[in-house]
């Protein structure tokens, strides 16, 4: 028989169907999510295809249904189905790849992604996860779902480059079926009621506007190729563009049934039938009939136990009441898996509900749920959950909080406080967790235990570090006078205030999200500098539910430095979060960005969801000669915004803001306006020095350590020392380092001489969920010894890697010099 195990680990719930079968143990291979060197991607793809062919006819040993994201505020609703050899993903909202990384979910065998809808809430993480899958050697992926999925990646093809992975998106209708060696999946299309036909005319808002087609190759520099010099193309060109307005009018439900597990082979019966030892036993075990040497036929069913039928599970997503009529009309498609099922094995074991809570409370939906067997478990992946499950973010924040409670406040995310009780007549299992259950249908349902953090465990981890206690005591001693002069009352009135929401580069990891910095300019206004994937989730976790809503309302402007995916993929999520919270009262955001972003945003607006009414584009290039000064900025406390071009991909900019200083600063000498300069991504750049001359604060990328200067130059990034040098050349009072390569997940690596001397008094290292005012900046330089002691394991790993790189470089130099000597020796 099947054994069902539900394992809900930090955020992630496992609903496991264990098939006790050891045939496939040799085929298991643990592959990480870390990117491969490009030259190894082809080899990884070849190995993956070879493995796929080998196991395609093998019944999987274990099938796991893992709740990856529970749909809480700031978290995606995503489910991961995986076996020993095959992976499937159901929905992929913003933050899915970060949760996959944190919870060690392997993406290397992911081949099929099933979407219930084509809105950003369900597909916002797809571009990022596709880039990660390509990097780990996935050769191809198929997208399943409602119409329009193929258009998403086409629209993003300039900044989501998938040259090493094939992506296919097909349309499916009710009655269509997907089948492989793991399961059979049936598609059920649910249509919206009273949807008016959309005229095939361009979006009225854009009729009179020139639409720039972005043909820029944003990664040409990494391939040592000159970027395209052609001018942007306007709507009058022959380039294929579809500005026809399309609205979502259908969603997809999925009914899945695992393939039956063959009954166990009885060796006693084989002996009774006279089957000799050898390959004939293997054929019988795999379900094949055989013919013995004496001509007798032995049927597999005669020597095996009865087959174990596969369980049934469903994914349902009804976004609004407009879909309920068609949902009810198709009730017969679900009835055969409900309590009136003909076979016991056809009764659904799990139903996973992506449906929002207000729809679940409708009578029609409750009736649908009530028709299932009492043994069916219903799992809600929506706002009924309140804890996002990013455990690692809380863990590191508890650690950093020991250094300074004000600069590193504990995250205010609700921890399953059950603000939203589930429908009274709908037994739901909340899917964020720290719990486990054992379920043996049809005996009933056990509710999941509440999820919880474990602060005592996190703090005990610091107690185990040999040098941390002394380093912390020394830091506290150095901070005595600083702390005596500051107070919470003073701090609450200090503006501008910098909140680092993302300090990592390229892809998110569990401790550093991708780029985003919130500058709060007064108590009711703020501006975002870059907006990487998951930025809204970071805001929810840092500020907590009630304050996060206030902060989201306060964001009046967003600045995008360039169009690499890790700097702007959170923008649509931000626009939609504000619209969902504030409706028609939501004022437009001023979007300061490269002009080329308009192609992507307008195409998304026309083909997916309306967003053009939520922002006004201000072109970064227009601020090169004439800084932006307007009434809205003045109300925000920003007197001007100026930009410059920097040395990274095409259309990359740095920015400088002059901000009015508010409040009293006992630890900082503040006179007049504050100048904040942000580099975006760049290698050392004279134009940025000129723009940021005499800055109060320079926020500069420091992607790589000094020993990797050659690699930084190829990728057009800066090393730590280069970033520090930029600050000193422009006479910046303070320089904050950010945008670290994910190889420095916890702390960047300084040169040995810098480690001895420590950070200069003008320097600080940024962390996710770090909040600083001008009053804090003089103290940041003192934190490095305690940070080094806190992250000593990570620090020692970086040192070992540096030693290996040095040894490898020495061997190459020796081999090169030796070869040269041998070539010269005959001439002596």
C-alpha positions in Angstrom: 0.0 0.0 0.0 1.0 3.6 -0.4 2.2 5.4 2.7 1.3 9.1 2.7 3.5 11.5 4.7 3.0 15.2 5.0 6.1 17.0 6.1 5.8 20.7 6.6 9.2 22.1 7.2 10.0 25.9 7.5 7.4 27.2 5.0 7.6 24.1 2.9 5.0 21.3 3.2 5.8 17.8 1.9 2.9 15.6 1.0 4.8 12.4 0.3 3.7 9.3 -1.4 6.3 6.7 -0.5 6.6 3.7 -2.7 8.9 1.2 -1.0 11.0 0.3 -4.0 14.8 0.1 -4.1 15.2 -0.3 -7.9 16.0 3.3 -8.5 18.4 4.1 -5.7 21.4 3.9 -8.0 19.9 6.5 -10.3 19.6 9.3 -7.6 22.0 12.2 -8.1 22.0 15.3 -6.0 22.4 18.3 -8.2 22.7 21.8 -6.6 21.0 25.0 -7.7 24.3 26.9 -8.0 25.0 28.2 -11.5 27.4 26.2 -13.7 30.2 27.6 -15.7 28.7 28.2 -19.2 31.1 25.7 -20.8 29.7 23.0 -18.5 26.0 23.7 -19.3 26.1 21.6 -22.4 27.7 18.6 -20.6 25.1 18.9 -17.8 22.3 18.9 -20.4 23.7 15.8 -22.1 23.9 14.0 -18.7 20.3 15.0 -17.9 19.0 13.7 -21.2 20.8 10.4 -20.8 19.3 10.0 -17.3 15.9 10.9 -18.6 16.1 8.1 -21.2 17.3 5.6 -18.6 14.5 6.2 -16.1 11.5 7.0 -18.5 10.1 3.5 -18.1 10.9 3.1 -14.4 8.3 3.5 -11.8 9.5 6.2 -9.3 10.5 5.2 -5.8 9.1 8.2 -4.0 6.7 11.0 -5.1 6.7 14.2 -3.1 4.2 17.0 -3.2 5.9 20.0 -1.6 4.3 23.2 -0.7 7.0 25.6 -1.6 5.2 28.9 -1.2 2.0 29.2 0.9 0.5 32.4 -0.6 1.0 34.5 2.6 1.6 38.2 2.1 5.0 38.6 0.5 5.2 35.0 -0.5 4.2 33.1 -3.7 1.7 30.3 -3.9 3.8 27.5 -5.5 3.8 23.7 -5.3 6.6 21.4 -6.3 6.0 17.8 -7.3 9.1 15.7 -7.5 10.3 12.1 -7.8 13.8 10.6 -7.9 14.3 11.7 -11.4 11.5 14.2 -12.5 10.3 17.6 -11.2 7.1 19.5 -11.8 6.2 23.0 -10.6 2.6 24.3 -10.2 2.6 28.2 -10.3 5.6 30.4 -10.0 5.1 33.7 -8.3 7.8 36.2 -7.3 10.2 34.7 -4.8 9.8 31.1 -5.9 13.4 30.6 -6.8 14.5 32.1 -3.5 12.4 29.7 -1.6 13.7 26.8 -3.8 17.2 27.9 -2.9 16.5 28.2 0.8 14.8 24.8 1.1 17.3 23.0 -1.2 14.7 22.3 -3.8 16.6 20.9 -6.8 15.7 22.6 -10.1 18.1 20.6 -12.3 15.4 18.0 -13.3 12.5 20.4 -13.6 10.9 19.9 -17.0 7.3 21.0 -16.7 5.7 24.1 -15.2 2.0 24.2 -14.8 0.3 27.6 -14.4 -3.3 28.1 -13.2 -3.4 31.7 -14.4 -1.4 34.2 -16.5 -1.4 37.0 -14.0 1.8 38.3 -12.3 0.8 36.8 -9.0 1.2 33.3 -10.6 3.9 33.9 -13.2 6.1 36.7 -11.7 8.8 34.3 -10.7 9.0 32.5 -14.1 11.7 34.7 -15.7 14.0 34.3 -12.7 13.5 30.6 -12.2 14.1 30.0 -16.0 17.4 31.8 -15.8 18.4 29.7 -12.8 17.3 26.5 -14.5 19.4 27.4 -17.6 22.4 28.0 -15.4 22.2 24.5 -13.8 21.9 22.7 -17.1 18.2 22.1 -17.8 18.0 21.5 -21.5 14.3 22.3 -22.0 11.1 23.2 -20.1 7.5 23.0 -21.1 5.0 25.6 -19.9 1.4 24.5 -19.4 -1.6 26.7 -18.7 -4.1 29.2 -20.1 -3.3 31.1 -23.4 -0.5 33.8 -23.3 2.3 32.1 -21.5 4.5 32.0 -24.6 4.2 35.8 -24.9 5.7 36.5 -21.5 9.3 35.3 -22.2 9.1 36.7 -25.8 8.3 40.1 -24.3 11.3 39.8 -21.9 13.7 38.3 -24.4 16.1 41.3 -24.2 16.9 41.0 -20.5 15.9 37.3 -19.9 18.4 35.5 -22.3 17.6 31.8 -22.6 20.0 30.8 -25.3 20.9 27.5 -23.7 17.5 26.3 -22.7 14.5 25.7 -25.0 11.1 26.9 -23.6 7.9 25.6 -25.1 4.4 26.9 -24.3 1.3 25.1 -25.7 -2.4 25.8 -25.3 -4.6 23.1 -23.8 -8.4 22.6 -23.7 -10.7 20.7 -21.3 -10.3 17.0 -22.0 -6.6 17.3 -23.1 -4.2 15.1 -21.1 -0.6 15.1 -20.2 1.0 11.7 -19.4 4.4 10.4 -18.6 5.9 7.5 -16.5 5.0 9.3 -13.2 1.4 10.5 -13.6 -1.6 11.3 -15.8 -2.8 15.0 -15.7 -6.1 16.3 -17.0 -6.6 19.9 -17.9 -9.9 21.6 -17.0 -10.4 25.1 -18.4 -12.7 27.4 -16.4 -14.0 30.3 -18.3 -15.1 33.7 -17.0 -18.7 34.7 -17.2 -20.0 37.8 -19.1 -16.7 38.7 -20.7 -17.1 41.1 -23.6 -15.3 40.5 -26.8 -12.2 42.5 -27.0 -11.8 44.5 -30.2 -8.5 43.9 -32.1 -7.4 47.5 -31.9 -4.3 48.9 -30.2 -4.5 50.1 -26.6 -6.3 53.4 -26.8 -3.9 54.9 -24.3 -1.0 54.3 -26.7 -2.5 55.2 -30.0 -0.9 58.6 -30.3 2.3 57.6 -28.6 5.6 56.4 -30.1 6.4 52.9 -28.8 10.1 52.2 -28.6 11.0 48.6 -29.6 14.0 47.6 -27.6 16.5 45.7 -29.7 19.4 46.1 -27.2 21.6 43.2 -26.4 22.1 43.8 -22.7 24.6 41.0 -22.2 26.8 41.5 -25.3 29.7 42.7 -23.1 29.9 39.4 -21.3 30.3 37.6 -24.6 33.0 40.2 -25.7 30.7 41.4 -28.4 30.0 45.0 -29.3 26.5 46.0 -28.4 24.1 46.9 -31.2 24.6 50.5 -32.3 21.3 50.8 -34.1 18.8 53.3 -33.0 15.6 52.3 -31.2 12.8 51.4 -33.6 9.4 53.1 -33.4 6.0 51.7 -34.1 6.3 52.4 -37.8 8.9 49.7 -38.3 8.2 46.2 -39.6 9.1 44.5 -36.3 6.4 42.1 -35.2 4.4 43.7 -32.4 1.0 42.8 -31.1 -0.6 45.7 -29.3 -4.0 44.1 -29.3 -5.6 44.3 -25.9 -6.1 40.9 -24.3 -7.8 40.2 -21.0 -7.6 37.0 -19.0 -10.9 35.2 -19.5 -9.9 31.6 -18.5 -8.0 29.8 -15.8 -6.8 26.2 -15.6 -7.5 23.5 -13.0 -5.5 20.3 -12.9 -6.5 16.8 -11.9 -3.5 14.5 -11.3 -3.4 10.8 -10.8 -0.1 8.9 -10.2 0.6 5.8 -12.2 -0.2 2.5 -10.4 2.6 0.9 -8.6 3.2 -2.7 -9.7 2.5 -5.2 -7.0 5.5 -6.8 -5.3 6.9 -9.9 -7.0 6.4 -13.2 -5.0 9.5 -15.3 -5.3 7.6 -18.3 -3.8 5.0 -18.1 -6.6 7.8 -17.8 -9.2 9.4 -21.0 -7.8 6.0 -22.7 -7.9 5.6 -21.8 -11.6 9.1 -23.0 -12.3 10.6 -19.6 -13.3 14.4 -19.9 -13.2 16.6 -17.2 -11.6 17.8 -14.6 -14.0 16.4 -11.9 -16.3 13.0 -13.5 -16.6 12.3 -12.5 -13.0 13.0 -8.9 -13.9 10.5 -9.0 -16.8 7.8 -10.4 -14.5 8.6 -7.7 -11.9 8.2 -5.0 -14.6 4.7 -6.3 -15.5 5.6 -8.3 -18.6 4.4 -11.9 -19.2 7.1 -14.4 -20.1 7.3 -17.8 -21.9 9.4 -20.5 -20.2 11.8 -22.8 -22.1 9.1 -25.5 -22.0 6.6 -23.3 -23.7 4.5 -22.5 -20.7 3.3 -18.8 -20.4 3.6 -17.2 -17.0 1.6 -14.1 -16.6 3.0 -11.3 -14.5 -0.3 -10.9 -12.6 -0.1 -14.5 -11.4 3.2 -14.0 -9.5 2.8 -10.4 -8.2 0.7 -9.0 -5.5 -2.2 -6.8 -6.7 -1.2 -3.4 -8.2 -1.4 -0.4 -5.9 -3.5 2.3 -7.7 -2.1 5.8 -7.7 -3.6 8.5 -5.6 -5.5 11.5 -7.0 -4.8 15.2 -6.2 -6.1 18.5 -7.7 -5.1 22.1 -8.1 -7.9 24.6 -8.1 -7.7 28.4 -8.7 -11.0 30.3 -9.1 -9.9 34.0 -9.0 -13.3 35.7 -8.8 -17.0 35.0 -8.6 -17.2 35.5 -12.4 -15.7 32.1 -12.9 -18.1 30.2 -10.6 -20.9 29.6 -13.2 -18.6 27.7 -15.5 -16.9 26.0 -12.5 -20.3 24.6 -11.5 -21.1 23.7 -15.1 -18.0 21.5 -15.2 -18.8 19.8 -11.9 -19.1 16.4 -13.6 -15.4 16.5 -14.4 -14.6 16.6 -10.7 -17.5 14.3 -9.5 -15.7 11.1 -10.4 -13.0 12.0 -7.8 -15.3 13.1 -5.0 -17.3 11.1 -2.4 -19.4 9.3 -5.1 -16.4 8.0 -6.9 -16.9 4.4 -8.3 -13.5 3.2 -7.0 -12.1 4.0 -3.6 -8.8 4.8 -5.2 -10.3 7.5 -7.4 -11.3 9.7 -4.4 -9.0 12.7 -4.2 -6.4 12.5 -1.4 -5.4 16.2 -1.6 -7.1 19.3 -3.1 -4.8 22.4 -3.2 -6.7 25.6 -3.3 -5.0 28.7 -4.9 -8.4 30.3 -4.8 -8.6 33.5 -2.8 -10.4 33.4 0.5 -13.4 35.6 -0.5 -14.2 33.1 -3.3 -13.7 30.1 -1.0 -16.4 31.6 1.3 -19.0 31.6 -1.5 -21.8 29.0 -1.3 -20.9 27.6 -4.7 -17.4 26.9 -3.7 -18.3 25.5 -0.3 -20.7 23.1 -2.0 -17.9 22.0 -4.3 -15.7 21.3 -1.3 -18.5 19.4 0.6 -18.8 16.9 -2.2 -15.4 15.4 -1.5 -14.9 12.5 0.8 -14.2 13.2 4.5 -10.7 11.8 4.0 -9.8 14.4 1.4 -7.3 17.0 2.7 -7.9 20.6 1.6 -4.8 22.8 1.6 -5.2 26.6 1.3 -2.5 28.5 -0.6 -3.8 32.0 -0.1 -4.1 34.8 2.5 -5.4 32.4 5.1 -1.6 31.9 5.8 0.3 34.7 7.4 3.9 33.5 7.6 5.9 33.5 4.3 8.4 30.9 5.5 11.7 32.7 4.7 13.3 31.2 7.9 16.8 32.1 6.9 16.0 35.8 6.7 14.7 35.7 10.3 17.7 33.7 11.5 20.3 36.1 10.2 18.3 39.0 11.5 18.3 37.6 15.0 22.1 37.3 14.7 22.6 40.8 13.4 20.1 42.2 15.9 22.7 41.3 18.6 25.0 43.9 17.1 22.5 46.7 17.1 18.8 46.6 17.7 18.0 49.8 15.8 20.0 49.2 12.6 19.0 45.5 12.5 15.5 45.4 13.9 13.8 42.0 14.1 11.5 41.3 11.2 7.9 42.2 11.9 6.3 39.6 9.8 3.3 37.9 11.4 4.0 34.3 12.4 0.7 32.6 11.6 -1.4 34.8 13.9 -4.5 33.6 12.2 -5.9 37.0 11.3 -7.9 35.4 8.6 -9.8 32.4 10.0 -10.6 29.8 7.4 -14.2 29.4 6.2 -16.2 27.9 9.1 -17.5 24.9 7.0 -14.2 24.3 5.2 -11.6 22.2 6.9 -8.3 23.6 5.7 -4.8 22.9 6.5 -2.6 26.0 6.5 0.4 25.4 4.5 3.1 27.4 6.2 4.5 25.3 8.9 7.0 23.7 11.3 5.0 20.5 11.6 4.5 17.1 10.3 1.6 14.7 10.0 1.1 11.1 9.0 -2.0 10.6 7.0 -3.4 7.2 6.1 -6.6 7.7 4.1 -9.5 7.2 4.7 -9.2 7.5 8.5 -9.6 11.3 8.5 -7.7 14.6 8.5 -5.2 15.9 11.0 -4.7 19.7 11.0 -1.2 21.1 10.6 0.5 22.5 13.7 1.2 26.3 13.7 4.4 27.4 12.2 6.8 29.1 14.5 10.3 30.6 14.6 12.8 29.4 17.1 14.8 32.5 18.4 16.5 30.6 21.2 18.0 28.2 18.6 19.2 31.1 16.5 20.8 32.8 19.5 22.4 29.6 20.7 24.2 29.3 17.4 26.0 32.5 18.3 27.0 31.1 21.7 28.8 28.2 20.0 31.1 30.6 18.1 34.4 30.8 19.9 35.4 34.4 19.3 32.0 36.1 18.9 31.3 36.8 22.5 34.6 38.8 22.9 34.1 40.6 19.6 30.5 41.5 20.6 31.7 42.8 24.0 34.3 45.0 22.3 31.8 46.4 19.9 29.3 47.2 22.7 32.1 49.0 24.5 33.0 51.1 21.4 29.3 51.9 20.9 28.6 53.2 24.5 29.0 56.9 23.8 27.2 56.5 20.4 24.2 54.8 22.0 24.1 57.3 24.9 23.6 60.2 22.4 20.9 58.6 20.4 17.4 57.6 21.4 14.3 56.0 19.8 12.5 59.3 19.9 15.2 61.2 18.1 15.6 58.4 15.5 11.9 58.3 14.6 12.2 61.9 13.3 15.4 61.4 11.4 15.1 61.6 7.6 16.3 60.5 5.1 16.3 56.9 6.3 17.9 54.1 4.2 16.4 50.6 4.3 18.3 48.0 2.3 15.8 45.5 1.0 18.1 43.6 -1.4 21.9 43.6 -1.3 22.8 40.6 -3.6 23.6 40.4 -7.3 22.2 38.4 -10.2 20.1 35.8 -8.3 18.6 35.8 -4.8 19.9 33.5 -2.1 18.4 32.8 1.3 20.2 35.7 3.0 20.5 38.4 0.3 17.8 39.2 -2.1 18.4 41.1 -5.4 18.7 44.9 -5.6 16.3 47.2 -3.9 16.9 50.2 -1.5 14.1 52.2 0.1 14.9 55.8 0.9 12.3 57.2 3.3 12.5 61.0 2.8 9.8 61.9 5.4 7.1 60.2 7.4 4.8 60.0 4.3 7.1 59.8 1.3 9.8 57.4 0.0 11.6 56.4 -3.2 12.9 53.0 -4.3 16.3 52.7 -5.9 15.9 49.6 -8.1 13.2 47.0 -7.6 14.4 43.4 -8.0 12.1 40.4 -7.8 10.6 39.9 -4.3 10.9 43.5 -3.2 7.3 43.7 -2.0 7.9 40.6 0.0 10.9 42.2 1.7 8.7 45.2 2.6 6.1 42.9 4.2 8.7 41.1 6.2 10.6 44.1 7.4 7.7 46.4 8.3 4.9 43.9 9.2 1.4 44.0 7.8 0.0 47.3 9.0 3.2 49.4 8.6 3.9 47.7 5.2 0.7 49.1 3.8 1.7 52.6 5.0 5.1 52.2 3.4 3.7 50.9 0.1 1.4 54.0 0.0 4.3 56.3 0.7 6.3 55.1 -2.3 5.9 58.0 -4.7 8.8 57.2 -7.1 10.8 54.3 -8.3 14.2 54.6 -9.9 15.5 51.8 -12.2 19.2 52.0 -12.9 19.3 49.6 -15.9 17.4 46.7 -17.4 19.1 43.6 -16.1 16.4 41.4 -14.6 17.7 41.5 -11.1 17.1 45.2 -10.9 13.5 45.6 -12.1 11.5 42.3 -12.1 9.8 43.4 -8.8 8.3 46.5 -10.4 5.0 44.9 -11.7 4.5 43.2 -8.3 4.9 46.6 -6.6 2.4 48.3 -8.9 -0.1 45.6 -8.4 0.4 45.4 -4.6 -0.4 49.1 -4.3 -3.4 48.8 -6.6 -4.8 45.8 -4.7 -4.5 47.7 -1.4 -5.6 51.2 -2.4 -7.7 50.7 -5.5 -8.7 53.9 -7.3 -7.2 56.0 -4.6 -3.7 54.7 -5.6 -1.8 57.6 -7.1 0.6 57.1 -10.0 4.2 56.3 -9.3 6.9 58.4 -11.0 9.0 55.8 -12.7 12.5 57.1 -13.4 14.0 54.5 -15.7 15.7 53.9 -19.1 13.3 54.7 -21.9 13.6 51.1 -23.2 11.6 49.7 -20.2 8.5 51.1 -21.9 8.5 48.3 -24.5 8.3 45.6 -21.8 5.7 47.4 -19.6 3.4 48.3 -22.4 3.4 44.9 -23.9 2.6 43.4 -20.5 -0.1 45.9 -20.1 -1.7 45.0 -23.5 -1.3 41.2 -23.3 -1.6 40.4 -19.6 -2.9 42.9 -17.1 -3.5 46.7 -17.2 -0.8 48.6 -15.4 -0.3 51.7 -17.6 -2.5 53.8 -15.3 -0.3 53.1 -12.3 2.9 54.9 -13.3 4.3 57.8 -15.3 7.6 57.2 -17.1 10.4 59.8 -16.6 13.3 58.9 -18.9 16.7 58.7 -17.1 18.4 60.1 -20.2 16.4 63.3 -19.9 18.0 64.0 -16.5 21.6 63.9 -17.8 21.7 67.6 -18.6 18.7 68.9 -16.7 18.1 67.5 -13.2 14.5 66.8 -12.3 12.9 69.3 -10.1 9.1 69.4 -9.6 6.4 69.9 -7.1 5.9 66.2 -6.4 9.6 65.8 -5.5 9.5 68.8 -3.3 6.6 67.4 -1.4 8.6 64.2 -0.9 11.6 66.3 0.5 13.7 65.7 -2.7 15.0 68.9 -4.2 16.5 67.4 -7.4 17.3 64.2 -9.1 20.2 64.0 -11.6 21.6 61.1 -13.6 24.8 60.1 -15.4 25.7 57.2 -17.7 27.9 54.5 -16.1 30.0 51.7 -17.5 27.9 48.6 -17.5 25.4 47.3 -20.0 23.7 49.7 -22.5 21.4 52.2 -21.0 22.9 52.0 -17.5 22.7 55.0 -15.2 23.9 56.3 -11.9 21.7 58.8 -9.9 22.2 61.5 -7.3 19.4 62.9 -5.1 19.5 66.1 -3.0 17.3 65.4 0.0 16.1 67.7 2.8 17.5 66.6 6.2 14.9 66.3 8.9 15.5 65.7 12.6 18.3 66.0 15.1 21.6 64.1 14.7 23.7 64.0 17.8 26.3 61.6 16.2 26.6 63.2 12.8 27.5 66.7 11.6 24.5 67.5 9.4 24.4 70.9 7.7 22.0 71.7 4.9 20.8 69.2 2.3 21.8 65.6 2.0 23.3 64.3 -1.2 22.8 60.6 -1.8 24.5 59.0 -4.9 23.7 55.5 -6.1 25.9 53.8 -8.6 23.6 51.0 -9.9 25.9 48.5 -11.6 29.1 49.8 -12.9 32.8 49.4 -13.1 34.9 52.4 -12.0 33.5 55.4 -13.8 34.6 59.1 -14.0 31.1 60.3 -14.8 29.8 58.9 -11.5 32.6 60.6 -9.6 31.5 63.9 -11.2 27.8 63.3 -10.5 28.5 62.3 -6.9 31.0 65.0 -6.0 30.9 65.8 -2.3 28.1 63.3 -1.6 27.0 62.8 1.9 26.4 59.1 1.2 27.6 57.0 -1.8 25.9 53.6 -2.2 28.2 51.7 -4.5 28.1 48.2 -5.9 31.0 46.0 -4.8 30.2 42.8 -6.6 33.6 41.0 -6.3 36.6 40.8 -4.1 39.9 42.4 -5.3 41.5 39.2 -6.4 38.7 38.8 -9.0 39.4 42.2 -10.7 39.8 40.5 -14.1 36.4 38.8 -13.8 34.8 42.0 -12.6 36.2 43.9 -15.6 34.7 41.3 -18.0 31.3 41.6 -16.3 31.7 45.4 -16.0 31.3 45.4 -12.2 33.5 46.8 -9.4 35.6 45.2 -6.7 35.5 46.3 -3.1 38.6 48.4 -3.3 37.4 50.0 -6.6 34.1 51.0 -5.0 35.9 52.4 -1.9 38.2 54.3 -4.3 35.2 55.8 -6.2 33.9 57.2 -2.9 37.2 58.8 -1.9 37.7 60.3 -5.4 34.3 62.0 -5.3 34.9 63.1 -1.6 31.9 61.2 -0.3 31.6 61.5 3.4 30.4 57.9 3.7 30.4 54.9 1.3 28.0 52.0 1.8 28.9 48.8 -0.1 26.2 46.6 -1.6 25.3 44.3 -4.6 27.6 41.5 -3.5 28.1 38.4 -5.6 26.2 35.5 -4.1 29.5 33.8 -3.4 29.7 36.3 -0.5 26.3 35.4 0.8 26.9 36.6 4.3 30.0 38.9 4.3 32.3 40.2 1.6 35.9 39.2 1.6 38.5 41.9 2.3 42.2 41.7 1.4 44.4 40.5 4.3 45.8 44.0 4.9 42.2 45.4 5.1 41.2 42.7 7.5 44.1 43.8 9.8 43.4 47.5 9.6 39.6 47.1 9.5 37.2 49.3 7.5 37.9 53.0 7.2 35.8 55.3 9.3 33.9 56.3 6.1 32.8 52.8 5.1 30.0 50.4 5.9 28.8 47.0 4.6 25.1 46.7 3.7 22.9 43.8 4.7 19.3 42.9 3.8 16.9 44.4 6.3 19.4 47.0 7.5 18.0 50.4 8.4 20.4 53.4 8.8 20.0 57.1 9.3 22.8 59.6 9.0 23.3 59.3 12.8 24.3 55.6 12.3 26.8 56.0 9.6 29.8 56.9 11.8 29.4 53.6 13.7 29.2 51.2 10.8 32.9 50.9 10.4 33.2 49.3 13.9 31.1 46.3 13.0 33.5 44.4 10.8 35.4 42.4 13.6 32.1 41.2 15.1 30.7 40.4 11.7 33.8 38.4 10.9 33.4 36.4 14.2 29.7 35.9 13.6 30.2 34.5 10.1 33.5 32.8 10.8 32.5 29.5 9.0 31.6 31.4 5.9 34.7 33.6 6.2 37.0 30.5 6.4 35.3 28.9 3.4 36.0 32.1 1.4 39.7 32.0 2.5 40.0 28.4 1.5 38.6 29.2 -1.9 41.0 32.1 -2.3 43.9 29.8 -1.4 42.8 27.3 -4.0 42.5 30.0 -6.6 46.0 31.2 -5.8 47.4 27.7 -6.0 45.7 27.1 -9.4 47.0 30.4 -10.7 50.5 29.6 -9.5 50.4 26.2 -11.2 49.3 27.8 -14.5 52.0 30.4 -14.3 54.6 27.7 -13.6 53.4 25.5 -16.4 53.4 28.5 -18.8 56.9 29.6 -17.8 58.2 26.0 -17.9 56.8 25.5 -21.4 58.5 28.7 -22.5 61.8 27.5 -21.0 61.6 24.2 -22.8 61.0 25.9 -26.1 64.0 28.2 -25.5 66.4 25.5 -24.3 67.5 24.2 -27.7 68.7 27.7 -28.5 71.1 27.9 -25.6 
